[in-house]
Amino acid sequence: MRFYLDHAATTPLRPEARDAWLAATEVIGNASSTHGAGQDARRLLEESRERIAAVLGCDPIEVVLTSGGTESINTALRGLWAARITDVDAIVLPDGEHHASMDTVTALAAEGAVVRRVALSETGRIEVEAFADALSGAALATALVANNEVGTINDAAALADAAAAARIPLHLDAVSALGHVPLSFRGLRADAAPGVGLVAMSVAGHKVGAPVGVGALIVARTARLTGLLHGGAQQRGLRAGTQDVAGAAAFAVALELAEAERATEVERLSALRDRLISGIRSAVPSSTLLGDPYDRLPNNVHVLFPGAVGESLLFLLDVAGVAASTGSACQAGVAEPSHVVMAMGRSEQDARSVLRFTLGRTSDDADVDAVLATISDAYDRASGSASGSRS
C-alpha cells in the first residue's frame, strides 16, 4: 500500500476538474477565431477566466493563463526587468526563494542585474524591515507568500505595502500558498499607485487539484510588463499563443473547490500536521521541526534528522510505501543541500538531513500512521545508529 505525503510537489487531480477538462475538449474551435465555433471556445475560456478571477480577487483581464508556476514566475520577473527604467538595475531577492525565482534572477544577473539579497530569519521568514531596507532604488522585487520548503507563511500584505511605499513593482510567488491561505490580489495591492506595489502574482493549478500544465500570472492593469512570447496579441500581449481552454476550465473548477473547502481543510490538515509533528518527535527525539512552529502552512511538516542523509531517509521511506521529499520537487534527483535550510543559518550537513512531509485533501490518519510506524527504523538506518542486524 502506498501513502502519499508529497502534496506540495503535486496533489491528485480532482475528479470534478478532470470532468471539466474532458467536457471542454469537446468544444471545437480556437478561442481567437471569429467564427461560431471559435466564439464558443472563447465564451468558455472567458467564463473560466472570470471564475478564476473571482477566487483570486482580481479583474478577469488581469488573469494571464500560463503553463504553471515556473512560466508565471519567469514571465513576471523577466517581464518586469525588460520594462524597467533602463538605468535601474537592482532586483530584491530573499535568500529562500523557489528555484524558479532564484534561477531566473541569476539569468538576469548575467544580463546586468544586480541582486540585492535579503536574509531569512532562523524560522525561514522574510523580515519586513530588512525587505523594505533593500527596496530603495530597485528595479523590482520578488517574495514568497509561503516558503515552499519549510512552510513558513510570510506577511505578504506588509511586503506589498513596503514595495508600494518604496514605489517598486513587486511579484509574489503564491504557488505554495494557493488553497491554504486567503489570497486576494486586489486586497494585497490595497491603494498602491499605478505600476508599483504588488503588480504580479504567480499560481499553479496542480497544487489545488487541476491538471499539471496550467497556471496563471495575475498582472495588474497598470503593471509595466513585457511579454516573453511573441507571435500573437493574446492575453494583453503578455502571453502569445493559442489559449488552453480545457486547462482553464479545469483550473477554474479546482480553484473554486479548493477555496470552498479551504477553512475546513485548514483545520483538518492542521490537526493531522500537528499529530505527525508530535509523533515524529516521540519516535526520533533528536529531530527538529524547521520553519515557524505556528505561522506555517497547515499541510507542511519539515524536519531535520541530525546525522542522517535525507536521500537515504527518502529511499527507506519509499521502500516502506511512504512518499515524501527532501525539498522542492524541482530539485529532486539533485544531491544538493537545501538552500532554504542554509539561509536559515543551519549548516550544510543539516541542509542535507531534512525531509518534507506535505499533506493534502486525500490525506488521512492512515498516512500519518504509516510515517510514524517506520520513521524510527528509517532514521536508525540512515544515521548509521542501527544495530548490526538492521544495517
NUVEXVO-984372 format. One record per residue (C-alpha): residue number from 1; x, z, y. Coordinates in Angstrom, 3 decimals, decimal comma, padded with zeros to 6 digits. Example, Ala and Ser with C-alpha at 12.3 -4.5 7.8 and 13.67 -1.06 7.14 Angstrom:
! residues 2
  resi         x         z         y
     1   012,300   007,800  -004,500
     2   013,670   007,140  -001,060
This chain:
! residues 391
  resi         x         z         y
     1   000,000   000,000   000,000
     2   001,231  -000,837   003,487
     3   000,981   001,437   006,508
     4   001,389  -000,350   009,844
     5   002,809   001,694   012,734
     6   004,215  -001,080   014,915
     7   001,214  -001,932   017,070
     8   003,387  -002,134   020,191
     9   005,060  -005,186   018,663
    10   001,709  -006,776   017,939
    11  -001,666  -005,425   016,924
    12  -004,038  -007,043   014,395
    13  -006,276  -009,868   015,548
    14  -009,797  -008,654   016,311
    15  -012,478  -010,405   014,251
    16  -014,513  -010,965   017,416
    17  -011,540  -012,637   019,118
    18  -010,957  -014,808   016,066
    19  -014,607  -015,855   016,066
    20  -014,479  -016,645   019,786
    21  -011,329  -018,713   019,244
    22  -012,872  -020,677   016,368
    23  -016,089  -021,306   018,296
    24  -014,139  -022,516   021,332
    25  -012,166  -025,003   019,242
    26  -015,464  -026,796   018,596
    27  -015,724  -027,583   022,313
    28  -014,247  -031,045   022,682
    29  -012,531  -032,061   025,876
    30  -009,652  -031,394   028,231
    31  -010,691  -028,915   030,913
    32  -009,045  -031,152   033,536
    33  -011,130  -034,199   032,598
    34  -014,082  -035,148   034,790
    35  -016,418  -036,416   032,059
    36  -019,098  -034,260   030,473
    37  -017,007  -033,140   027,516
    38  -014,196  -032,116   029,839
    39  -016,577  -030,200   032,051
    40  -017,974  -028,352   029,037
    41  -014,441  -027,200   028,261
    42  -013,900  -026,372   031,928
    43  -017,028  -024,261   032,018
    44  -015,911  -022,192   029,031
    45  -012,420  -021,866   030,465
    46  -013,621  -020,624   033,842
    47  -016,154  -018,256   032,303
    48  -013,317  -016,761   030,246
    49  -011,126  -016,508   033,340
    50  -013,922  -014,670   035,163
    51  -014,262  -012,196   032,286
    52  -010,515  -011,556   032,237
    53  -010,524  -011,047   036,000
    54  -013,404  -008,575   035,794
    55  -011,467  -006,354   033,397
    56  -008,184  -006,555   035,305
    57  -009,695  -006,026   038,750
    58  -008,732  -009,294   040,397
    59  -010,288  -012,560   041,538
    60  -010,664  -015,295   038,892
    61  -008,447  -017,650   040,880
    62  -005,672  -015,055   040,616
    63  -005,623  -015,292   036,789
    64  -002,884  -017,717   035,696
    65  -003,161  -018,176   031,940
    66   000,151  -018,297   030,074
    67   001,544  -018,163   026,545
    68   002,162  -014,411   026,767
    69   004,209  -011,691   028,390
    70   007,590  -013,387   028,360
    71   006,350  -016,531   030,077
    72   004,372  -014,457   032,579
    73   007,429  -012,375   033,469
    74   009,660  -015,431   033,778
    75   007,082  -017,178   035,952
    76   006,790  -014,161   038,225
    77   010,477  -013,386   038,661
    78   011,763  -016,947   038,824
    79   008,820  -017,997   040,959
    80   009,295  -015,198   043,483
    81   013,048  -015,835   043,572
    82   012,607  -019,565   044,221
    83   010,093  -018,909   047,013
    84   012,136  -016,189   048,738
    85   013,645  -016,367   052,174
    86   016,922  -018,093   051,327
    87   019,319  -015,566   052,898
    88   017,829  -012,654   050,919
    89   019,413  -012,281   047,501
    90   018,785  -008,812   046,048
    91   016,484  -008,092   043,084
    92   015,499  -004,487   042,376
    93   015,593  -003,859   038,617
    94   015,138  -000,427   036,992
    95   017,524   000,178   034,087
    96   014,979   000,479   031,277
    97   013,011  -002,731   031,721
    98   011,942  -005,015   028,883
    99   014,473  -007,698   027,984
   100   012,116  -010,375   029,295
   101   012,746  -008,955   032,775
   102   016,374  -007,971   032,240
   103   017,417  -011,324   030,814
   104   015,542  -013,276   033,469
   105   017,233  -011,295   036,234
   106   020,599  -011,757   034,510
   107   019,997  -015,510   034,558
   108   019,085  -015,328   038,243
   109   022,275  -013,365   038,904
   110   024,165  -016,412   037,635
   111   022,342  -018,344   040,364
   112   023,407  -015,925   043,099
   113   021,045  -012,975   042,830
   114   022,468  -009,516   043,481
   115   020,999  -006,958   041,093
   116   020,120  -003,546   042,517
   117   019,684  -001,195   039,606
   118   017,521   001,912   039,660
   119   018,438   004,700   037,251
   120   015,846   006,232   034,948
   121   015,140   009,923   034,632
   122   016,010   011,704   031,378
   123   012,410   011,113   030,271
   124   012,571   007,377   030,962
   125   010,650   007,459   034,242
   126   011,293   005,255   037,261
   127   011,648   007,776   040,078
   128   009,622   006,551   043,039
   129   012,051   007,798   045,697
   130   015,039   006,074   044,078
   131   012,991   002,897   043,638
   132   011,915   002,978   047,299
   133   015,504   003,511   048,456
   134   016,588   000,358   046,645
   135   013,927  -001,865   048,213
   136   015,276  -002,291   051,735
   137   016,040  -005,943   052,441
   138   015,489  -007,047   048,828
   139   014,037  -010,410   047,849
   140   011,769  -008,926   045,171
   141   011,360  -006,040   042,745
   142   010,017  -005,546   039,233
   143   008,968  -002,484   037,262
   144   007,215  -001,461   034,054
   145   003,828   000,222   034,247
   146   004,760   001,969   030,994
   147   008,069   001,822   029,167
   148   007,675  -000,330   026,082
   149   010,160   001,676   024,019
   150   009,765   005,370   024,849
   151   006,198   005,170   026,154
   152   006,679   006,951   029,484
   153   003,984   005,996   031,986
   154   005,255   005,286   035,497
   155   003,402   005,900   038,747
   156   002,520   002,242   039,265
   157   000,413   002,943   042,360
   158   003,302   004,753   044,073
   159   005,741   001,975   043,162
   160   003,341  -000,607   044,582
   161   002,873   001,459   047,745
   162   006,645   001,727   048,171
   163   007,001  -002,056   047,874
   164   004,190  -002,596   050,364
   165   005,803  -000,202   052,839
   166   009,150  -001,979   052,476
   167   007,376  -005,353   052,762
   168   008,865  -006,519   049,450
   169   006,971  -008,506   046,778
   170   006,606  -006,552   043,538
   171   005,973  -007,677   039,969
   172   004,578  -005,162   037,488
   173   005,085  -005,620   033,752
   174   001,837  -004,221   032,329
   175   002,228  -005,690   028,845
   176   002,669  -002,361   027,046
   177   000,163  -000,544   029,259
   178  -002,670  -003,003   028,644
   179  -005,527  -001,380   026,760
   180  -004,052   002,102   027,116
   181  -004,108   002,879   030,846
   182  -006,526   001,768   033,574
   183  -005,328  -001,392   035,289
   184  -006,820  -002,763   038,486
   185  -004,731  -005,361   040,254
   186  -006,900  -005,045   043,341
   187  -006,652  -001,267   043,294
   188  -002,876  -001,301   042,907
   189  -002,491  -003,797   045,748
   190  -004,579  -001,492   047,942
   191  -004,195  -002,552   051,580
   192  -000,810  -004,264   051,232
   193  -000,074  -007,025   053,724
   194  -000,200  -010,643   052,505
   195   002,701  -011,599   050,260
   196   004,139  -008,088   049,846
   197   003,495  -005,050   047,705
   198   002,100  -005,864   044,282
   199   001,800  -009,644   044,103
   200   002,119  -010,340   040,361
   201   001,262  -008,513   037,124
   202   002,013  -009,633   033,554
   203  -000,154  -009,014   030,486
   204  -000,187  -010,322   026,893
   205  -003,196  -010,885   024,664
   206  -001,697  -009,924   021,307
   207  -001,295  -006,323   022,498
   208  -005,099  -005,906   022,533
   209  -006,101  -007,977   019,512
   210  -006,145  -011,505   020,910
   211  -004,158  -014,254   019,162
   212  -000,411  -014,406   019,666
   213   000,408  -017,067   022,243
   214  -001,995  -016,209   025,053
   215  -001,484  -014,018   028,092
   216  -001,816  -014,029   031,840
   217   000,056  -013,549   035,054
   218  -002,149  -012,139   037,780
   219  -000,933  -013,652   041,051
   220  -002,269  -012,504   044,408
   221  -003,854  -015,224   046,537
   222  -001,289  -014,553   049,240
   223   001,790  -014,484   046,985
   224   004,649  -016,822   047,750
   225   005,446  -018,113   044,284
   226   006,941  -021,356   042,985
   227   005,722  -022,667   039,626
   228   008,181  -023,126   036,765
   229   006,470  -026,044   035,026
   230   005,906  -029,440   036,597
   231   003,519  -032,187   035,577
   232   000,141  -031,156   036,923
   233  -001,661  -029,109   039,538
   234  -003,478  -026,814   037,121
   235  -003,844  -023,140   037,994
   236  -002,912  -023,420   041,667
   237   000,151  -025,442   040,688
   238   001,706  -022,322   039,161
   239   001,405  -023,383   035,518
   240   001,170  -027,108   034,861
   241  -000,172  -028,376   031,573
   242  -003,350  -028,643   029,518
   243  -005,005  -025,231   029,517
   244  -005,703  -023,343   026,284
   245  -009,486  -022,958   026,389
   246  -009,777  -021,349   022,954
   247  -006,990  -018,899   023,701
   248  -008,634  -017,926   026,985
   249  -011,976  -017,340   025,261
   250  -010,378  -015,149   022,579
   251  -008,355  -013,220   025,161
   252  -011,458  -012,527   027,238
   253  -013,315  -011,103   024,233
   254  -010,371  -008,960   023,082
   255  -009,755  -007,653   026,593
   256  -013,392  -006,682   027,115
   257  -013,498  -004,855   023,791
   258  -010,226  -003,051   024,498
   259  -011,500  -001,886   027,874
   260  -014,876  -000,807   026,498
   261  -013,225   001,416   023,881
   262  -010,218   002,498   025,948
   263  -011,370   006,017   026,823
   264  -012,389   006,918   023,286
   265  -009,326   005,253   021,786
   266  -007,008   007,126   024,150
   267  -008,486   010,381   022,914
   268  -008,378   009,365   019,245
   269  -004,888   007,885   019,347
   270  -003,511   010,806   021,339
   271  -004,678   013,162   018,594
   272  -003,046   011,021   015,892
   273   000,102   010,704   018,004
   274   000,383   014,457   018,532
   275  -000,175   015,127   014,831
   276   002,598   012,653   013,999
   277   004,970   014,248   016,512
   278   004,285   017,728   015,173
   279   004,679   016,613   011,569
   280   007,993   014,851   012,201
   281   009,339   017,925   013,977
   282   008,413   020,053   010,966
   283   009,843   017,589   008,438
   284   013,050   016,917   010,410
   285   013,708   019,960   012,657
   286   016,737   018,308   014,284
   287   014,658   015,354   015,538
   288   013,860   014,996   019,233
   289   010,901   013,289   020,891
   290   012,116   010,946   023,622
   291   010,137   009,900   026,674
   292   007,835   012,042   028,752
   293   006,098   014,570   026,475
   294   002,871   014,406   028,489
   295   002,691   011,259   030,645
   296   003,195   008,854   027,763
   297   001,215   006,083   026,126
   298  -001,376   007,534   023,742
   299  -000,078   005,464   020,827
   300   003,689   005,948   021,232
   301   005,974   008,255   019,214
   302   009,642   007,580   019,941
   303   012,005   009,886   018,065
   304   015,742   010,481   017,979
   305   017,013   011,259   014,460
   306   020,555   012,562   015,079
   307   023,227   011,330   012,699
   308   021,013   008,671   011,145
   309   021,236   004,936   011,748
   310   017,906   003,638   012,982
   311   018,186   000,407   010,999
   312   018,741   002,387   007,800
   313   015,736   004,565   008,522
   314   013,695   001,466   009,204
   315   014,683  -000,073   005,867
   316   013,962   003,093   003,891
   317   010,550   003,498   005,512
   318   009,753  -000,148   004,864
   319   010,591   000,275   001,174
   320   008,127   003,195   001,185
   321   005,475   000,932   002,716
   322   005,729   002,149   006,317
   323   006,260  -000,388   009,112
   324   007,859   000,955   012,299
   325   010,564  -000,311   014,657
   326   013,786   000,713   016,354
   327   012,560  -000,528   019,724
   328   011,302  -003,731   021,266
   329   010,405  -006,368   018,682
   330   012,048  -008,908   020,992
   331   015,384  -007,351   019,976
   332   014,551  -006,993   016,292
   333   017,377  -008,042   013,997
   334   019,939  -007,447   016,740
   335   022,043  -004,402   015,852
   336   022,448  -003,119   019,393
   337   021,882   000,376   020,759
   338   018,718   000,882   022,767
   339   019,462   000,215   026,425
   340   016,473   002,372   027,334
   341   017,822   005,408   025,492
   342   021,223   004,938   027,106
   343   019,583   004,557   030,533
   344   018,042   007,987   029,943
   345   021,540   009,463   029,732
   346   021,878   009,543   025,952
   347   024,980   008,435   024,054
   348   025,407   005,111   022,312
   349   025,247   006,943   018,987
   350   021,902   008,433   019,969
   351   020,740   004,991   021,060
   352   021,398   003,729   017,526
   353   019,493   006,630   015,921
   354   015,957   006,145   017,182
   355   012,661   004,981   015,737
   356   009,445   003,970   017,468
   357   006,123   004,536   015,751
   358   003,176   002,964   017,561
   359  -000,479   003,321   016,655
   360  -003,484   001,084   017,271
   361  -007,202   000,646   016,696
   362  -006,730   000,256   012,921
   363  -004,575   003,395   012,632
   364  -005,917   006,499   010,927
   365  -004,780   009,745   009,311
   366  -003,528   007,875   006,261
   367  -000,895   006,147   008,392
   368   000,328   009,469   009,752
   369   000,299   010,968   006,254
   370   002,419   008,102   004,956
   371   005,119   008,706   007,562
   372   005,155   012,452   007,016
   373   005,359   012,034   003,239
   374   008,557   010,007   003,426
   375   010,368   010,778   006,688
   376   012,346   013,789   005,438
   377   013,755   011,951   002,448
   378   014,439   008,839   004,535
   379   016,282   010,937   007,118
   380   018,388   012,666   004,468
   381   019,415   009,312   003,043
   382   020,050   007,618   006,392
   383   022,065   010,534   007,752
   384   024,158   010,957   004,598
   385   022,924   014,515   004,052
   386   021,072   013,748   000,815
   387   022,300   015,206  -002,429
   388   024,156   013,023  -004,898
   389   021,012   012,311  -006,864
   390   019,374   010,892  -003,783
   391   022,311   008,972  -002,339
